[in-house]
Amino acid sequence: MRVTAIGCTALLLLAVAACGGRDGGGATTGGTAASGQCAGQQTTGITDKSIKLGGIYPLSGPASAYGDIPKGIKAYFDYVNAEKNGIGGRKVEFVVRDDGYQPPKAVEEARRLVEQEQVFALFQTLGTPSTSATWDYTNQRKVPQIFVATGASKWGSDTAHPWTIGWQPNYISEARVYAAYLKKEKPEAKVAVLYQNDDFGKDLLGGFKRAIEGSQVKVVAEQSYEVTDPSVDPQMRNLAESKAEVLLNVTTPKFGSQALAADAKNTKWNPLHIVNNVAASITVLKPVGFPNVQGVVSSTYYKDPNDPTWASDAEMTLYKQKMQQYAPGADPNVPYHTFGWAVASSFHKAMEAAACPTREGLRDSVRNLKGVQVDMLLPGVTLDTAQGDGFPIESMQLMTFKGERWELFGDVIDTRKEFGPLTG
């Protein structure tokens, strides 16, 4: 595709290549002008009027519950396109691909988005396995891979992949919060752990083990599962034999529901059940039956649409109105939709703060966020990054399930202040 580079005068005709867009391989592609301090930077997928983003989600397969996230994202972008003239005057096109939670498929879809769709950035690749499979490619091509939907710690600590960055609190910091809670509330607890056998599960489990070092809290049983397993019932039976006082449930939604159901059925074992944030949606708990999940503990960092605390909150009111308007078939009370709205709003803030409307400008902006407020995040939770700290959100609050909803308790915990910076 060839376009005229906007803003280049006759005196600058020899510098058209610097004003036009370049892909990661150096070929001139479609885009808007990058002049002045931005000259020579990549403008593939962005013009003065539009910006094209690509997302990769498991719309099918064992993690398909996460397919609700892009619905919330698209509703946000449709809203700002129609009512706010887009982001900086640019209408957002959001192209979503399905990888079925299969890393090889994620690589295929990443290539399609970058090379055929020519997106400006990959915004949200969901899952630690899929993102791990694609980040070498995106960084070789120098394509921003922004606010990936996974809390693996490497997205914020790795220095060899500057084009990839996470968004949500990382799993090690989340594990630290649960460890601190147990050390205070159950200081001699024996803990059984169910975890997904990949970088996601191992990251959170490893962080938890390090966080309880030197305390009387002990992991006494571990069981892993594969995403291809039909059920975690055998693992849950084995864990029950430990008679542990606490069950740490490190799962994705399908297996989170199975573990909660297995726990409820086993009346001879009644541990404190801690479920990690990524499987804490009400859509995971509801199939188990609310009476069977009372007292379950988790953590969060964004507002729950089912919590009456936010009934008159301006952002929650706006979100529910616009979800009904732009995603009428989607239930606004599903938290994964709210997650999507929050991360899309975060992208909006980061893009507006970029010094250059280029891939390099976005890459640098998301690594220089200073106390950025996103209205769908909990009060006290902001976006903060800096040199050597690639973790945008590192604050969260504990919650317990009561009645038919999650109820926050305690204070928002800034894990940077409470536990020190996470460097790897």
Phi, psi and omega in degrees: 000134180237134177226159174283134180285116184290135173094355178275124180274174180300327180290346184247018183298330179288348182251023181302322180299327179286333181272335180278173180277152176229138175275180185298340180265358176097000180280140178288132182226180180295144178171181179262177182289144169234098186239178180061228181295343182264359184303136178089353180275162186283131177234021174303133174083002179225135175233184177292343185242349186211160174214131186247124181240153178233135178237148179235120185225158172276080178290342176227170176092191189291345180244028186295345177302331180288352178296349175286337184300310181295341175294319177292322178297312182296322178299320179296312181295322177299321178297309183290328177297315186280327190242347182235013182058036176074204178254110183062033181084004181252124176284137185264128170253124183244111182259122184250133177240152181255124176251000178061018183064034179242114183308316179300323178292324178298319178297316179301315182289326177297317178297319180297316181295319183282314189269327180261310180284338181052055178288154176292319182205155166274116179249106183078101160249124189268135173101138178298314180299316182292319180290323176298326182285339187251345191286334173297315180297310184296325180284327174295324180276354182057049177249126179301133175240091200258136174051053180301145185271070178195146182258020179301139186291337185292337179297333182256344185252340182286135181259354182270355182230069185292346182271354181248136178209146178275194179216301184290163177304140182285159187294329179293317178293322176299317178299323179299323180295316179294320179297316179297321179298314181292320180298333179272316187268327180222070191296347178240026186293140169263129189243131171256141186233128169253128183215151178285132188277069175203189183299328178298302183296318182291328179296312182290317179297316179298319178296322179294316181298319179292325183289336180263001179302136179085358178252178178268359174285128185229140170275117184252348180205141178225139174220131177252164175219159176259151181294344178271353179294141178287333185202156174253014180303317178299319179296321181293324177296320179294320180294324181298330180295341180286340184059026180298148179280343184227138172246119174262115188257100184253086190219166167268168193309310183305312183281335174298315177298317180297318181293319178297319180294318179296321177297317182294324182288332183272090184287350180274351180230123185227067181283160165294123187258115176253120179249134182294158188304321187290350176240022186261007180296149178300336178290340175278321184281325187301317180298336180283336184097120184304323178299339183269357183236018179296135177085358176297143183246144174207196177217160180207174181215355177232163187289139180268121181295346179268354183273119180298346175305327184257015184302323180251011179293133186298316182290321179293321177297315178299313180304311183294324178294314184285331173296317179295327183281316187255348175220063188299340180269359183254137180281115182295346179277358175280118185300333179296330173294319180295319174306312181300317178299316183295318182286327176294319176297323178295319176299318179305311180297317182293321181291320178295330182276351183295133179292329179232139176280060186224169176299318178296322180297319178292317178305316183285325182297316184289348177256014177218050180267128184237098176059036182287125180268130175240120194295341179272353175279158178298147174305131182097350178257122180230169175269124180218123173222163179197175176304122180085359179225094182259035180247098184301317182241120179228024177236144180204169182228141178287155177211155177230149183271122179226131180068248181237022182202167173282144177235121180292147172214158183073193181257162170296130184256117174274103187292337175297316182284321185285322188238357183090163182293148178260120183247356179160000000 
